[in-house]
Amino acid sequence: MLKHATTLVLGCCLFGTVQAQNFSDYFTEKTLRLDYVFTGDASQQAIYLDELVQLPQWAGRRHHLDDLPLEGNGEITVRDKVSAQVIYRTSFSSLFQEWLGEDEAQHARRSFENTFLVPFPLKEVTVTVELRDAHRKVTTSLTHEVNPKDILIHNKGHEFITPHKYLLKSGEESECIDVAILAEGYTAQEMELFYQDAQRTCDALFDHEPFKRMKDKFNIVAVASESADSGVSIPRNGEWKQTAVSSHFDTFYSDRYLTTRSVKSIHNWLAGIPYEHIIILANTDTYGGGGIYNSYTLTTAHHAMFRPVVVHEFGHSFGGLADEYAYTDEPSPLYPYEVEPWERNITTLVNFDSKWKDLLPEGTAVPTPVVTDPAKTYTQVGVYEGAGYSNKGIYRPATACRMRDNEVPAFCPVCQRALEELIQFYTEK
């Protein structure tokens, strides 16, 4: 990795400009939790600051501070108030932005909670939050100041810390990627079952490359967030339960889409525990789940397809990977044909040079005929039409991949490279 003022390129992905700045010059070893409300409809959106929270440790990166790991659908930029220098950046996607593409957003206005973590500043800073649409245009933004001495910054993570157990401890939080596995729909009497399910999650994740060979880059902690009721809410069956983070199926009226809008409750359960990325296990055998980049993975723990699904959803929430399956000939509102997607594993060919062109075997046709040899479906790199929910105009790197099929045993080479480079970005100077 490069440490001085130069361009950092990982594979074909431009991460930005690295400044030779020291973490300790701008930040303490604590976390500033930023709680926002995203609100609006398809035609107009707004961002409001809800709460500022101080957490007792910082588990995130201490280098590449002013770079973005991926572009995402939104960005947070922290600047020193006096000099206006960018001292930290990160990116994300949100359930709110996904909802904006739903028919309901054409005639209804809704609000969604969103929470983000940045290192706690030593001095006054300005924080800018931007949301972008599918054409990469900023649709709304908010800039506000943060004074680290503000007495109304809520100090959490001291009085009560949720019971937890480390399943993998490879090093200090300053050296590793810290993943918290959170219980949802497990009562106090079911916590041993939760710890078993969390271990199965850990085993499933590290059964896949590149996580397997980079296991020493991760810490995994299982957090026993207790629910009053066992199971999770299934609205289509009239089932509403009192659970730790109020998750439910039927998000956007899609049967298998399992999410929660109670994002602050997720982070309140985790206060006092070092974490960067979140996996939520739902105590149910109903099929479903969801993964939102730099927000959370949420998936059912007792369905027969649990192992491949939790890895797939973590590919979304951690890796920022796109779905490679398709089910319509219509263009997807999320991926206009004239725009190159920011996700590393799909392309519209608008800027294919920035994707996996360098991995194509010489003479590969574009588009590439579908591979029928089962031994090569997820290993032979090409440009296969059908991805990002559309059968036309959007392309994927392999015939099959963990981001396309539950039955496939691995990520394709392009997804593996994207994940490996992201792990390196977070953990290597």
PANU-438090 format. One record per residue (C-alpha): residue number from 1; y, x, z. Coordinates in steps of 0.2 Angstrom, whole numbers. Layout:
+-----+-------+-------+-------+
! num !     y !     x !     z !
+-----+-------+-------+-------+
! NUM !     Y !     X !     Z !
...
+-----+-------+-------+-------+
This chain:
+-----+-------+-------+-------+
! num !     y !     x !     z !
+-----+-------+-------+-------+
!   1 !     0 !     0 !     0 !
!   2 !    18 !     5 !    -3 !
!   3 !    30 !     7 !    11 !
!   4 !    47 !    11 !     3 !
!   5 !    59 !     3 !    -8 !
!   6 !    48 !     0 !   -23 !
!   7 !    39 !   -14 !   -32 !
!   8 !    23 !   -20 !   -24 !
!   9 !    10 !   -26 !   -36 !
!  10 !    -7 !   -32 !   -31 !
!  11 !   -19 !   -35 !   -46 !
!  12 !    -8 !   -45 !   -57 !
!  13 !     2 !   -53 !   -43 !
!  14 !    20 !   -48 !   -39 !
!  15 !    23 !   -49 !   -21 !
!  16 !    41 !   -43 !   -21 !
!  17 !    51 !   -29 !   -15 !
!  18 !    46 !   -19 !     1 !
!  19 !    60 !   -13 !    12 !
!  20 !    57 !     1 !    24 !
!  21 !    62 !    -9 !    39 !
!  22 !    54 !    -9 !    56 !
!  23 !    48 !   -24 !    65 !
!  24 !    55 !   -19 !    82 !
!  25 !    73 !   -17 !    74 !
!  26 !    74 !   -36 !    72 !
!  27 !    60 !   -45 !    82 !
!  28 !    52 !   -45 !    99 !
!  29 !    33 !   -47 !   102 !
!  30 !    35 !   -66 !   103 !
!  31 !    34 !   -81 !    91 !
!  32 !    48 !   -93 !    86 !
!  33 !    40 !  -110 !    82 !
!  34 !    51 !  -120 !    70 !
!  35 !    47 !  -139 !    70 !
!  36 !    55 !  -149 !    56 !
!  37 !    54 !  -166 !    49 !
!  38 !    53 !  -168 !    30 !
!  39 !    58 !  -185 !    24 !
!  40 !    63 !  -195 !     8 !
!  41 !    55 !  -202 !    -7 !
!  42 !    51 !  -197 !   -25 !
!  43 !    70 !  -196 !   -30 !
!  44 !    78 !  -188 !   -14 !
!  45 !    72 !  -178 !     0 !
!  46 !    79 !  -170 !    16 !
!  47 !    74 !  -158 !    29 !
!  48 !    79 !  -160 !    48 !
!  49 !    77 !  -148 !    62 !
!  50 !    67 !  -156 !    76 !
!  51 !    63 !  -142 !    89 !
!  52 !    63 !  -124 !    92 !
!  53 !    49 !  -117 !   103 !
!  54 !    46 !   -99 !   110 !
!  55 !    28 !   -94 !   111 !
!  56 !    22 !   -78 !   121 !
!  57 !    15 !   -67 !   108 !
!  58 !    17 !   -64 !    89 !
!  59 !     1 !   -63 !    79 !
!  60 !     8 !   -61 !    62 !
!  61 !    11 !   -47 !    50 !
!  62 !    23 !   -33 !    56 !
!  63 !    25 !   -25 !    38 !
!  64 !    31 !   -32 !    21 !
!  65 !    42 !   -43 !    32 !
!  66 !    54 !   -48 !    18 !
!  67 !    40 !   -51 !     5 !
!  68 !    31 !   -67 !     1 !
!  69 !    12 !   -67 !     2 !
!  70 !    12 !   -81 !   -12 !
!  71 !    25 !   -92 !   -20 !
!  72 !    19 !  -108 !   -13 !
!  73 !    29 !  -125 !   -14 !
!  74 !    41 !  -120 !    -1 !
!  75 !    49 !  -105 !     7 !
!  76 !    57 !  -100 !    24 !
!  77 !    69 !   -86 !    24 !
!  78 !    76 !   -78 !    40 !
!  79 !    92 !   -68 !    39 !
!  80 !   101 !   -57 !    51 !
!  81 !   117 !   -68 !    55 !
!  82 !   129 !   -53 !    54 !
!  83 !   123 !   -43 !    39 !
!  84 !   114 !   -58 !    30 !
!  85 !   100 !   -46 !    27 !
!  86 !    83 !   -54 !    24 !
!  87 !    72 !   -49 !    38 !
!  88 !    57 !   -61 !    36 !
!  89 !    50 !   -73 !    23 !
!  90 !    35 !   -84 !    21 !
!  91 !    29 !   -98 !    10 !
!  92 !    20 !  -114 !    12 !
!  93 !    15 !  -131 !     5 !
!  94 !    15 !  -147 !    13 !
!  95 !     7 !  -164 !    14 !
!  96 !    24 !  -172 !    11 !
!  97 !    26 !  -163 !    -6 !
!  98 !     9 !  -169 !   -11 !
!  99 !    14 !  -187 !    -6 !
! 100 !    29 !  -186 !   -17 !
! 101 !    17 !  -187 !   -32 !
! 102 !     9 !  -203 !   -26 !
! 103 !    15 !  -220 !   -32 !
! 104 !    20 !  -225 !   -14 !
! 105 !    34 !  -212 !   -15 !
! 106 !    42 !  -222 !   -29 !
! 107 !    47 !  -236 !   -18 !
! 108 !    45 !  -230 !     0 !
! 109 !    53 !  -217 !    11 !
! 110 !    42 !  -208 !    24 !
! 111 !    44 !  -193 !    36 !
! 112 !    31 !  -179 !    39 !
! 113 !    30 !  -166 !    53 !
! 114 !    30 !  -148 !    48 !
! 115 !    28 !  -133 !    59 !
! 116 !    30 !  -115 !    54 !
! 117 !    29 !   -98 !    64 !
! 118 !    41 !   -83 !    62 !
! 119 !    43 !   -68 !    73 !
! 120 !    56 !   -71 !    88 !
! 121 !    72 !   -63 !    83 !
! 122 !    82 !   -51 !    94 !
! 123 !    99 !   -56 !    88 !
! 124 !   106 !   -72 !    80 !
! 125 !    99 !   -77 !    64 !
! 126 !   100 !   -90 !    50 !
! 127 !    85 !   -99 !    44 !
! 128 !    84 !  -107 !    27 !
! 129 !    70 !  -119 !    22 !
! 130 !    68 !  -124 !     4 !
! 131 !    56 !  -136 !    -5 !
! 132 !    52 !  -135 !   -23 !
! 133 !    45 !  -147 !   -36 !
! 134 !    31 !  -144 !   -48 !
! 135 !    44 !  -136 !   -60 !
! 136 !    49 !  -124 !   -47 !
! 137 !    66 !  -131 !   -44 !
! 138 !    73 !  -132 !   -27 !
! 139 !    74 !  -151 !   -22 !
! 140 !    81 !  -149 !    -5 !
! 141 !    85 !  -136 !     8 !
! 142 !    91 !  -133 !    25 !
! 143 !   100 !  -118 !    33 !
! 144 !   103 !  -118 !    52 !
! 145 !   107 !  -104 !    65 !
! 146 !    95 !   -99 !    79 !
! 147 !   102 !   -90 !    94 !
! 148 !    88 !   -82 !   103 !
! 149 !    97 !   -85 !   120 !
! 150 !    98 !  -103 !   117 !
! 151 !    93 !  -112 !   133 !
! 152 !    86 !  -127 !   124 !
! 153 !    72 !  -116 !   115 !
! 154 !    57 !  -124 !   123 !
! 155 !    46 !  -110 !   131 !
! 156 !    28 !  -115 !   129 !
! 157 !    11 !  -107 !   131 !
! 158 !    12 !  -102 !   150 !
! 159 !     9 !  -117 !   161 !
! 160 !    -6 !  -123 !   152 !
! 161 !   -17 !  -114 !   139 !
! 162 !   -31 !  -124 !   131 !
! 163 !   -48 !  -118 !   135 !
! 164 !   -54 !  -106 !   121 !
! 165 !   -68 !   -94 !   117 !
! 166 !   -67 !   -79 !   105 !
! 167 !   -81 !   -80 !    92 !
! 168 !   -75 !   -64 !    83 !
! 169 !   -64 !   -51 !    90 !
! 170 !   -61 !   -37 !    78 !
! 171 !   -45 !   -30 !    86 !
! 172 !   -28 !   -34 !    93 !
! 173 !   -18 !   -48 !    85 !
! 174 !    -6 !   -35 !    78 !
! 175 !   -20 !   -28 !    68 !
! 176 !   -30 !   -43 !    62 !
! 177 !   -28 !   -60 !    54 !
! 178 !   -30 !   -73 !    69 !
! 179 !   -39 !   -89 !    64 !
! 180 !   -40 !  -103 !    77 !
! 181 !   -53 !  -116 !    75 !
! 182 !   -48 !  -132 !    84 !
! 183 !   -58 !  -147 !    90 !
! 184 !   -54 !  -164 !    84 !
! 185 !   -64 !  -180 !    90 !
! 186 !   -74 !  -170 !   103 !
! 187 !   -74 !  -177 !   121 !
! 188 !   -75 !  -166 !   136 !
! 189 !   -94 !  -169 !   136 !
! 190 !   -95 !  -163 !   118 !
! 191 !   -87 !  -146 !   119 !
! 192 !  -103 !  -136 !   119 !
! 193 !  -107 !  -145 !   102 !
! 194 !   -89 !  -140 !    96 !
! 195 !   -92 !  -122 !   100 !
! 196 !  -109 !  -123 !    91 !
! 197 !  -100 !  -131 !    76 !
! 198 !   -86 !  -117 !    77 !
! 199 !   -99 !  -104 !    76 !
! 200 !  -107 !  -112 !    61 !
! 201 !   -89 !  -112 !    53 !
! 202 !   -88 !   -93 !    57 !
! 203 !  -105 !   -90 !    50 !
! 204 !  -101 !  -100 !    34 !
! 205 !   -84 !   -91 !    31 !
! 206 !   -91 !   -73 !    33 !
! 207 !  -106 !   -77 !    22 !
! 208 !   -94 !   -77 !     7 !
! 209 !   -85 !   -62 !    -1 !
! 210 !   -73 !   -55 !     1 !
! 211 !   -73 !   -61 !    19 !
! 212 !   -90 !   -54 !    22 !
! 213 !   -85 !   -36 !    18 !
! 214 !   -68 !   -38 !    26 !
! 215 !   -74 !   -46 !    42 !
! 216 !   -66 !   -32 !    53 !
! 217 !   -49 !   -39 !    47 !
! 218 !   -51 !   -55 !    57 !
! 219 !   -51 !   -63 !    74 !
! 220 !   -58 !   -80 !    76 !
! 221 !   -55 !   -91 !    92 !
! 222 !   -63 !  -108 !    95 !
! 223 !   -50 !  -119 !   105 !
! 224 !   -57 !  -134 !   114 !
! 225 !   -44 !  -147 !   112 !
! 226 !   -51 !  -162 !   121 !
! 227 !   -51 !  -180 !   113 !
! 228 !   -52 !  -196 !   123 !
! 229 !   -64 !  -204 !   110 !
! 230 !   -78 !  -196 !   100 !
! 231 !   -77 !  -195 !    81 !
! 232 !   -61 !  -198 !    71 !
! 233 !   -52 !  -213 !    63 !
! 234 !   -59 !  -221 !    47 !
! 235 !   -46 !  -234 !    43 !
! 236 !   -56 !  -242 !    29 !
! 237 !   -69 !  -247 !    42 !
! 238 !   -55 !  -253 !    54 !
! 239 !   -59 !  -238 !    66 !
! 240 !   -45 !  -230 !    75 !
! 241 !   -48 !  -217 !    88 !
! 242 !   -38 !  -208 !   101 !
! 243 !   -41 !  -190 !    96 !
! 244 !   -33 !  -173 !    99 !
! 245 !   -23 !  -172 !    83 !
! 246 !   -24 !  -190 !    77 !
! 247 !   -33 !  -186 !    61 !
! 248 !   -39 !  -200 !    49 !
! 249 !   -48 !  -202 !    33 !
! 250 !   -40 !  -212 !    18 !
! 251 !   -25 !  -202 !    17 !
! 252 !   -15 !  -208 !     2 !
! 253 !   -29 !  -222 !     1 !
! 254 !   -42 !  -209 !    -4 !
! 255 !   -58 !  -212 !     5 !
! 256 !   -63 !  -194 !     8 !
! 257 !   -46 !  -186 !    11 !
! 258 !   -45 !  -182 !    29 !
! 259 !   -28 !  -175 !    36 !
! 260 !   -16 !  -177 !    50 !
! 261 !     2 !  -180 !    51 !
! 262 !     3 !  -175 !    69 !
! 263 !     7 !  -157 !    65 !
! 264 !    16 !  -153 !    82 !
! 265 !     1 !  -159 !    92 !
! 266 !    -9 !  -146 !    83 !
! 267 !     3 !  -132 !    88 !
! 268 !     5 !  -138 !   105 !
! 269 !   -14 !  -137 !   108 !
! 270 !   -13 !  -119 !   102 !
! 271 !     2 !  -113 !   112 !
! 272 !    -2 !   -97 !   122 !
! 273 !   -16 !   -92 !   110 !
! 274 !   -13 !   -79 !    96 !
! 275 !   -15 !   -88 !    80 !
! 276 !    -9 !   -88 !    62 !
! 277 !   -21 !   -99 !    52 !
! 278 !   -29 !  -115 !    58 !
! 279 !   -46 !  -123 !    54 !
! 280 !   -48 !  -141 !    62 !
! 281 !   -66 !  -147 !    64 !
! 282 !   -68 !  -166 !    64 !
! 283 !   -83 !  -173 !    74 !
! 284 !   -90 !  -184 !    61 !
! 285 !  -104 !  -184 !    48 !
! 286 !   -92 !  -194 !    36 !
! 287 !   -89 !  -183 !    20 !
! 288 !   -71 !  -177 !    18 !
! 289 !   -58 !  -164 !    22 !
! 290 !   -42 !  -156 !    16 !
! 291 !   -33 !  -139 !    15 !
! 292 !   -14 !  -136 !    14 !
! 293 !    -8 !  -119 !    11 !
! 294 !    -1 !  -110 !    27 !
! 295 !    -3 !  -127 !    36 !
! 296 !   -21 !  -131 !    41 !
! 297 !   -39 !  -134 !    35 !
! 298 !   -47 !  -150 !    42 !
! 299 !   -65 !  -155 !    38 !
! 300 !   -79 !  -165 !    44 !
! 301 !   -92 !  -154 !    54 !
! 302 !  -108 !  -164 !    53 !
! 303 !  -110 !  -169 !    35 !
! 304 !  -124 !  -160 !    25 !
! 305 !  -111 !  -151 !    14 !
! 306 !  -101 !  -144 !    29 !
! 307 !  -103 !  -126 !    25 !
! 308 !   -97 !  -126 !     7 !
! 309 !   -83 !  -138 !    11 !
! 310 !   -75 !  -129 !    25 !
! 311 !   -75 !  -113 !    15 !
! 312 !   -68 !  -122 !     0 !
! 313 !   -54 !  -130 !    11 !
! 314 !   -50 !  -113 !    19 !
! 315 !   -48 !  -106 !     1 !
! 316 !   -34 !  -119 !     0 !
! 317 !   -25 !  -116 !    17 !
! 318 !   -27 !   -97 !    19 !
! 319 !   -29 !   -92 !     1 !
! 320 !   -17 !  -103 !    -8 !
! 321 !   -31 !  -106 !   -21 !
! 322 !   -31 !  -122 !   -32 !
! 323 !   -44 !  -134 !   -35 !
! 324 !   -53 !  -130 !   -51 !
! 325 !   -62 !  -146 !   -54 !
! 326 !   -55 !  -160 !   -66 !
! 327 !   -57 !  -178 !   -67 !
! 328 !   -45 !  -185 !   -80 !
! 329 !   -38 !  -181 !   -97 !
! 330 !   -21 !  -185 !   -91 !
! 331 !    -9 !  -171 !   -86 !
! 332 !    -8 !  -168 !   -67 !
! 333 !    10 !  -172 !   -59 !
! 334 !     6 !  -156 !   -49 !
! 335 !     4 !  -144 !   -64 !
! 336 !    16 !  -148 !   -79 !
! 337 !     9 !  -139 !   -94 !
! 338 !    25 !  -130 !   -97 !
! 339 !    25 !  -121 !   -80 !
! 340 !    13 !  -107 !   -75 !
! 341 !     5 !  -113 !   -58 !
! 342 !     9 !  -101 !   -43 !
! 343 !    -9 !  -102 !   -38 !
! 344 !   -19 !   -87 !   -43 !
! 345 !   -35 !   -95 !   -50 !
! 346 !   -28 !  -108 !   -63 !
! 347 !   -17 !  -106 !   -78 !
! 348 !    -8 !  -116 !   -91 !
! 349 !    -7 !  -100 !  -102 !
! 350 !    12 !  -100 !  -100 !
! 351 !    11 !   -83 !   -91 !
! 352 !    -7 !   -78 !   -92 !
! 353 !    -3 !   -60 !   -91 !
! 354 !     2 !   -63 !   -72 !
! 355 !   -16 !   -70 !   -69 !
! 356 !   -33 !   -63 !   -73 !
! 357 !   -30 !   -57 !   -91 !
! 358 !   -35 !   -39 !   -85 !
! 359 !   -52 !   -45 !   -79 !
! 360 !   -57 !   -53 !   -96 !
! 361 !   -71 !   -44 !  -105 !
! 362 !   -65 !   -37 !  -122 !
! 363 !   -66 !   -49 !  -136 !
! 364 !   -67 !   -65 !  -124 !
! 365 !   -61 !   -80 !  -134 !
! 366 !   -46 !   -90 !  -126 !
! 367 !   -51 !  -104 !  -122 !
! 368 !   -69 !   -98 !  -118 !
! 369 !   -84 !  -108 !  -122 !
! 370 !   -93 !  -114 !  -106 !
! 371 !  -106 !  -103 !   -99 !
! 372 !  -123 !  -112 !   -97 !
! 373 !  -133 !   -97 !   -90 !
! 374 !  -134 !  -102 !   -71 !
! 375 !  -134 !   -84 !   -66 !
! 376 !  -118 !   -81 !   -74 !
! 377 !  -108 !   -97 !   -71 !
! 378 !   -98 !   -90 !   -57 !
! 379 !   -98 !   -72 !   -62 !
! 380 !   -93 !   -71 !   -80 !
! 381 !   -74 !   -72 !   -81 !
! 382 !   -66 !   -81 !   -95 !
! 383 !   -53 !   -95 !   -98 !
! 384 !   -62 !  -111 !   -96 !
! 385 !   -52 !  -128 !  -100 !
! 386 !   -52 !  -140 !   -86 !
! 387 !   -44 !  -137 !   -69 !
! 388 !   -31 !  -143 !   -57 !
! 389 !   -37 !  -161 !   -59 !
! 390 !   -35 !  -161 !   -78 !
! 391 !   -48 !  -159 !   -92 !
! 392 !   -34 !  -153 !  -104 !
! 393 !   -22 !  -139 !  -104 !
! 394 !   -26 !  -131 !   -87 !
! 395 !   -39 !  -117 !   -87 !
! 396 !   -50 !  -109 !   -73 !
! 397 !   -58 !   -92 !   -73 !
! 398 !   -76 !   -96 !   -72 !
! 399 !   -88 !  -110 !   -77 !
! 400 !   -92 !  -113 !   -58 !
! 401 !   -84 !  -107 !   -42 !
! 402 !   -83 !  -112 !   -23 !
! 403 !   -66 !  -119 !   -28 !
! 404 !   -75 !  -131 !   -40 !
! 405 !   -92 !  -135 !   -35 !
! 406 !  -100 !  -137 !   -18 !
! 407 !  -117 !  -131 !   -25 !
! 408 !  -110 !  -114 !   -31 !
! 409 !  -114 !  -100 !   -18 !
! 410 !   -99 !   -90 !   -20 !
! 411 !   -81 !   -88 !   -26 !
! 412 !   -78 !   -82 !   -43 !
! 413 !   -72 !   -64 !   -46 !
! 414 !   -54 !   -70 !   -49 !
! 415 !   -54 !   -80 !   -32 !
! 416 !   -62 !   -65 !   -23 !
! 417 !   -49 !   -53 !   -29 !
! 418 !   -35 !   -65 !   -24 !
! 419 !   -42 !   -67 !    -7 !
! 420 !   -45 !   -49 !    -5 !
! 421 !   -27 !   -44 !   -10 !
! 422 !   -20 !   -57 !     2 !
! 423 !   -30 !   -50 !    16 !
! 424 !   -24 !   -33 !    12 !
! 425 !    -6 !   -40 !    12 !
! 426 !    -7 !   -46 !    29 !
! 427 !   -16 !   -32 !    37 !
! 428 !   -12 !   -16 !    28 !
! 429 !     4 !    -6 !    28 !
+-----+-------+-------+-------+
